[in-house]
Amino acid sequence: MPLTAALSRALLLHTSGSAAPGSPPSLPWSAPVHREQTPADLVFLGGPVYTVDPARSWAGAVAVRDGRITAVGQDHDVRPLIGPGTEVVDLAGRLLLPGFQDAHVHPVLAGTTLRSCDLHQLETADAYVAAVADYAAARPEVAWITGGGWSMEAFPGGTPHRALLDAIGAVGDRPVALPNRDGHGLWVNSRALGIAGITADTPDPADGRIERDADGTPTGMLQEGAAELVLRHLPATTDEDFYQGLLAGQAYLHSYGITGWQDAAVGPAFGPGDVYGAYLRADREGTLTARVRAAQWWDRAGGLEQLPGFQDRRAEAERNGGRFRAGSVKIMLDGVAENHTAAMLEPYLDGCGCSSGNSGLDFVDPEKLGGYVAELDAAGFQVHFHALGDRAVRNALDAIEEAQRRNGDRGNRHHLAHLQVVHPDDVARFRSLGATANIQPLWACHEPQMDELTIPFLGERRAGWQYPFGSLLRAGAMLAAGSDWSVSTPDVMAGIHVAVNRTGEEDPNRVFGPEERIDLGSALAAYTAGTARVNHLDDVTGSIRPGTYADLVMLDRNPFDSPSQAIAETRVLRTYVQGDLVHAADATSN
């Protein structure tokens, strides 16, 4: 039985009993309490504790010594381990969980953006323009105005115009280059276009598109690979910039209870810059307080000549001996649905509901993909696919099948991220191939970007195939979960809220694909045990059981006791890594 299904069964047993939800003493115990006589360093009492351990889902108390869980049970089991130097935390009915882990995130780049012209918290075109003006006025010495995080839904058709940036007096003659939230588009001013030599005569690159006015003049919106025409001219981000960005991003993720993650873009071929050195430095200096697995970036213009470099970096990270590993490779197969670059089996529709003739882009030749994946698999690498459209999903599954045909199952735990559109014929293949569904739950709801820029161009039939979390779970697929921050918030409880309810802030009463909702226990498992498994850390993290690391998160309530519509209101009070407190909320937020 897959882990998520087992946890769903445990949750069903819990909620169908006569005791109130979150009442551990009334639950069956299928494993004995592990006892240690040496005093603990840290003890949690007054649970509930949701262990995400199929053998025993609920407990009330936990003891920690030397960074590891030494006992799990009820208060009377753990109290004897309290000594003169033991720190005792009274949960007082608030939920303790394994630390959350994000299966697809970009914290170094996001942290770097936090320190530049950050637009992520804003929502309108006017607010973006004002923020750029303020940033430019405050930093007259900056040669390029960079940062980003704007939302496509703030502009007609999802495409802002260069004229808005050109009119900002504080910018002057400086170029502006601002990626959108999903990183698949770049908004630039006329000065940036001029530096890059982009004119009406510039052809679209094979992997991107230059948006144009009616007369062919570039609008200042560059889609996918077209953004590289400008990005290659930006001043290089320094190693120190990336290091400080890592520390800022790490602190931000800890504030949401995240104790580990997989960075989905690490490598010299990744456009915004190579963050590998920042991780290596933090690991060596002891400032990396999270467990990180790097997905090394596959240069889609290259081939298997990249493999020795991947192997060298993997070995270097392992020699470091810390919390950083580099045993994955990220292959980006397609773009995104909103700009019609996600790879689809059938063409997108146009504004009139007719076939547009455009089925999106394949960033990697599907005829070569299976060979690439087979060689990576044989070399012991996990492959982390960006697969958003149904054609990209099928190509990724076909490649995994080819790898298994050549190599057998080598236990590398390949996974597919995003999965916006999955053809029903491919849902069952996840289980049969052992491929993990790496979901970003926050996107599975009605919002303007979905309702205005996606559904009309997919059509009703394919719109119903979006983010099929429930179907995947019922088919026995393993789930991991992530945020893709800075594309969207890394708030785990916000993501879980959407996974369980399929509703968003825009319209909390309008459910998006109700049959694809999943239960709270399965959603929590995806953000804990599921991602721990993907990161090859399930033997030491992802659940609360004796012997695992004390990577823990304490919430301000027990969401099992509240209506599902209130899940998003849950806040993180404390985050621990190996028993060390790495985040504590302000007293006012308790």
N, C-alpha and C positions, 0 to 999 in steps of 0.2 A: 504494500500500500504506500503511495507517495506520502511524503511528510505532511504536505498541506491537507491531504484528505484525512490523515490520522488525527491531525489537530482539529479538523472540523468535527470529527466524531467525538473527540474529547470535549469540545465546546458544547456539542449537542447533549452529551451526558450531563454536563454541568448545568445548562439552562433548563433541562427538562425535569430536574429534581425539585423537591419541595422547598429546599433552602433558597434564600435570596441569592441572586447572582453575586459572585465574589465572596462566598462563604466557604472557605476551604475545608473546615472541619467536617462538613457533611459529605465530602467527596470521597470516592474510593481511593485507596492508596495501593499502588501496584509495585512499589519499590520501598525498601526499608530506608529509614533516615540514616544518613551517614554521620557518625559521631567522631569527634576529635576532642581529646582532653586538654590539649594545649590551648591557652587562651587565644581568642581571635583578635585581630587588629581592628576589625570593623564588623558590627552586627546590625542587622535590620530586624526590627520587631514590629508587631502590630499590623501585619500585611493587610490586604492580599498581595501575594507574589504570583505573577503569571509566568511560569517557567519556560514555556514553549518547549517543553520536554514531553513527548508523547507518553512516556511511562508514568508521568505524574504532572498534570498541567498546572495544578494550583498548590501553593504552600502559603505559610504565614510569616516565615522568618528565614533569614539567611545569615551565615557567618562567613567571614573572609579572613584569610591569613596569607601573608606574603603574595598578595595580588591574585590569589585564586579562591574560588568557592570551596569551603571545607565542610559545610553542613547546610542542608536544606530541610526544613520541617516546620513545626509550629513553635510558638514562643517557648514552651516548656522544654522543647528539644534543644534550643539554641542558648537559652539563658545560662546554662552551666559553662558556656565558653566565654562568658564575659569576665575579663580580668581587670586589674587596676588600670592598665593602659588601653583598654578597648574603647573605641569610639562607638557609641550606641545611637542609632538613628531610629526614631519612632515614626513609622510610616503613617500611623494614625488613620488607617483606612485608605490611604492613597496607594496607587498601584506601583509596584516595582517590577521592572521588565529587564530582559537582556538589552544591552545597548543596541540602538538602531544601527543598521548598516545600509548605506546608499549604493546601489548596484550600478549607477550611471550618473556621474557628476563631474563637474569641472571646477573644483574649489580654488585652484591657484589662479586661473584666469578670472573667475568670479571675484576673488579677493583682490586681485589687481584692479578690476573695474571699480570696486568699492572705493578705491583710492584715486579714481580719475573722474570723468564726467559720467556719473552713474545715473541712468534714467529709469532703473527698474521699478522704483516705487511710484512713478508717475503714470498717468493714463491718457492724457490728451495731447494733441499737437501743440496747443498753446503752451502747455506746461513744459513740453520738451524744448521748445524754442527758448522759453524763459530760462530754463536750466542751463542750456548751452551758453546763452548770453551771460549769465552770472558766472559760470565757470571760466569763460574766456576773459571776462573783465577782471576776475581775481587772479588770473595767471597769464599776464601779458608776456612772460618769458617763454611760455610753452610754444614750440614750433608747430605742432600738430594738435588739434583738438580731437581727442580720442576718448573712448569710454564705451557707451552704448547701453542697450537694454530697452529700446522702445518697442511698443506693441503695434503690430500691423493693423489691428482693428481701429487704431486712432486715425487712420488715413483712408481716403476713398480707394477701394480696390487693394488696400494693404500696401500701397506704394507712395511714400512721401516724395516730395519734389525738392530739387536743389535750391529753388528760389527761396524757400523758407529759411535755409541756412545762409544763402547769399545776402539776405536782408539784415542779418544780425551785425550791427555796427561794431560791437566789441570784438568780433572775430577778425575784422580787417582783411588783410591779404593772406591770412593763414588757411591752410587746408583743414577740412573737417571730415572725419571718417568715423561713422557710428554704426556698429552692427546692431541688428535687431535682437530681440530676446532669444530667438532660437538659433542665432548665429548663421542663418542661411541667406541673409541679405545684408547689404551695406548701403547706408544712406550717406551720400557725400555732397559737398558743395562744388561749385564750378571750378574753384581753385584746385581741388583734388583731382577733378577730371582732367584739368589742363596739365598737371604734373604727370599724370599717368598717360597722357597723350590719347585720351579716349574722345573720339569725335563721332560724327554721324557716319563716317566711313569705316569705323572700327567694327570688324565682324564679331559676332558672339563667339565666345570660346565653346569648345565641344561640351564642356561640363557646366555651362552657365548661360546667363542671359543679361543683356544690357537693356533695361527698360528705356523706351524712347518716346519723345513727343511725336505728334502727327507728322512733323517735317523730318523726323529721323534723328533729331538732336537728343543726346542722352539726357534723361530726366534727373539723373543723380541717384537712381536706385539700381544697384547691381546685385543680381541674383546668383547664388551659389559660386561657381568657379570664376565668374566675372569679377567678383570682389577682389580676387588676387591681383588684378590689374592695378588696383590702388594699394592694397595692403603691402605689396612688395616694396613700396616706396616709404613706408612708415619708418621712423627711427626705431632701431632695435630696442626691445624691452631688455633692460639689464638683468643680470643674474640676481642682483640685490632686489630689484623690483619684484621679480618672481618669488624670491624668498619671503619678502614682506607680505606679498599677496597670499602665499601659502599660510603664513601665520594668521593673517586676518580671516581667510576663508575657513581655516581649521577652527578658530574660535567661534565663528558664526555657526558652523555645523554642530559643534559641541552644544551650542545653546538650544538646539533642537533635539538633543539626545543622541546624536550620531557619533558613534565611536569608531567607525571604520567605513571604508568606501572603496569603490573601484573608479579611478580617474580614467575617463573614457577617451583621452587624447593626450598622450605623452610621446613626444618625439620631435626630431628636427624638421620633419616634413610638414608638421601641423602649422597652418598659416600664422596664427597669433604668436607662436613661439614655443620653444622647447622648455618644458617645466621639469624635466627629469633632474637637472642639477639641483633645483630647489628642494626636491624630495630627498635626494641623496645627502645634501648638506644638513637638512633638518634631522635626518635619521642619524647621521654621524655625531651631530652636536647635542642630541637628546631633546630637541625641541619638537620632534614629531610625536604628538601624544595620541595619534590615531593609528589604526592598522590600515595600511593602504596597499592596494594592488594596482599597479600601473598597466593600462592597456596601451601598449606601444602602437603608435600611429602608422598604419599602412599607407605608404605613398601610392595613390591610385595611378600615378603615372609610371610606376615602377613594377617590379616583379620579384621573383625569389632571390635576386641579388641582395635584397634587404635582410634576408634571414641571418647571416653572420652577425650583423649589427645588433639585431634583436637578441641573439644569443649572448653577445658580449655584455650587453646591458643587463640582461637577466642575471648573468653570473656576477657582475659587479654588485648589484643590489643584494644578492644572496651573501656575498662576502662581507657586506656591511653588518649582517647579523642582527639587524634591528626589526623594525615594524614595517619596512618598505620592501615590497617584492615587485618584480616586473615580468611575470610569467604569462601575460596575456597580450594579444595583438588585436587592435581595433581595425576592422575593415568597414568602411562606410560605403554602403551599396547604392544609396539613392538620396534624394533630397527630402522635401516636405510637401504635404498635400496643398497647403495654402498658396504656394506659388507654382503648383502643378509640376514639380520636379520629382515628387515621390514616384517610384516605378510601379505602374499599374498594369494589370493583365489586359485591361480594356481602356480605351482613351477616356480622358476627362470629357465632361460635357461643357458646352459653351454657355453663354448667358441666356440662350434661347432653349436650352435643354437638348441640343443636338450634339453629336459627336464632334469634338474639336480636332480629332486626328492626332492629338498629343497624348502619349501614354507615359510621360515622365522620362527620367534619365537613369541609365545604368552607369554608375561611376566606375565599376569594375566589369570587365568583359565576362558575362556569364559562362562563356565557353572555357575560360581560363580559371574561373573562380574555384571549381572543384579541385583542380590540381594544386592551386595555391594552398587551399585549406588542408588538403591531404598532407602536404609537405610540412606545414606548420604543426599539424597534429602529430605527425611522426617525430617532430623535433620536441614534442612535449609542451607545445604552447596551447593555451586556451584561445579560441577565437571569439571575440566580442563583436557581433555584427550590428551595425546601424541598418535596420530593415523596417521601413515605415509603410511602403505600399505593398499590395498583395503579391506583385511580381518579385519584389525584393525579398519578401518573406520566403516565397517558394524557391528562389535562387539560393538563399542561405541554407534552407533545409536540404535542397538537392546537393549542395556542397558538403554538408555534414554527412549525408548518406554516402557520397563518393569517398570521403575520408574513412568512414567505417568499412566500406567495401575493400579499401586498400590496406587499412591498418588494423582492422578490428576496433573494438571499443577500448581506447587507451585511458579512459577516465579523465579526460581533460576538461569536461564540463563546459562545452560551448554554449553560448547563450545569444539570444536575439533581442535587441533592445527596440523599444517604441511600439512596434506592432499595431500601428493605427488601423490598418485594413488587413485582415487575414481571411483568405478565401476559406469557406467552410470545409473544403476538401483537405485543407492542410492542418486543421486543428489537431486531429488525432496523431499527426506525424510527430508532434513535439514529444509525446510519450514514447512512441515507438523508436525514436532516434535518441532519446535521452537529452533532448535539447531543452534548456531552461528558457521560459518566457520571462524576459526582463521588462517589467511593466513600469510605466510612468502614470500612476493612477490619476493624478490631478487633472489630466487633460480630458478625461472621459466624462464630460458634462456639456450641457448647453451653455454656450457663451458666444459673443459676437464672432470671434474667429472661427468657431465651429459652424454657427448657423448662417453666417454671411459669406465666408471665404472657403468653406469646405463642402458642406452638405449639398448646396445647389450644383456643385461641379462633380460630385460623385454620383448623385442620383439616389433615389430611395433605397434601392436594393443594396448597393454597396455601402451606403451610409449605415445600414443595419449590421454590417460586418466590422464595425469599428470597435477597437479595444475590447475584444471578446474574453474578458477575464473569467467570467463564469463558465463559459464554454470550455476554455482551456483547463480550468480546475476540474470540471466534471469529467473531462477526457483523461485526467490523470497527469496532466503536465505539471512540472515543477515550476513554481513561481518565485522570482526574486523581484525586488522593487527598488526604484530610485526616483530621483527628481529631475535630473538633467540641469540642475542649477548651474549657471545663472539663467537658463531659459525660463525656469519657473522656481518658485520658492522651494527651499529644501525642508519646509515644515512637514514632518512625517505625518502628524495627526491630520493635517489638511488633506494630504494625499489619501490617507486611510478613510477619511470622511467620504471622499468621492468614490473610492473603491466600494464602500459599503452601501452608499446611498445613490450614487450616480447623479448627484445634483451639485450645482455650483452656487457661487455667491450671486451671480446675475439673476437667477430664477430658482430659488431653493425648492419650489414646489413642482418643478418640471423635471421629470426623470428621463435620463438619457439611456435608452436600452435597459429597461428594468431587469430583463432576464440575464444580464451580464453582471449584476451585483454579486459580491462575494461577502461572506460573513466576516465579522470582526476578527475572530481567531485566525482565519486564513490570511487576512490582510496583515495582521501583526507578524505572522510567521514569514510572510514574504519579505518584510523589512528586517527580519532578524535571522532566523534559521535559514531562510531561502538564500539571502545574500551571503551569509556566512559560508554556505555550501559552494556557491559560485566562486567565492574568493578562496576556496580550499582552506577555510578556517573553521569548519564545522566541528572539528574534534576539540577545539579549545574555546569557541565563542558561539553565539547565536542562541544559546539556551542557558538556563540557570540550573546547573547540576554540579555535584562535587567533582572537582578537578578542572573545571573550566575557569578561564580568566574572569575576574570580577569586573567585566565591562557591563555597566548597569545604567539604567535610566529610571528616575523617580518622577512620576507624573503628579499633577495637583489633584487628581481624582481617580476613581476607577471607572473608565468609560463603559465597562460591562454593566454597570449599575444605572447608566443614564440612557435616555432615548438615543437611537442612532443619529438622529438629526443634530445632536449636540456634540458629536465626536470632535468636530473642528474647534470647539471651545477649549479642549484639553491643552494644558500647557506643561512644559518640562520644568521641573524645579531643580533637579540635580542630575549631573552626568558624571559617571566614574569610568576611568580606564585603568584596569588592573588594580582596582581598589583606591586609586588616587582621584580626588575630586578635581575635575577639569572644567566644570561649569556649575555655578550656583546662581539661581535667579535672584533678582533683587527682592528684598522683603516685601515691597509693595505689590509684587506679582504673585505672592503666595495666596 
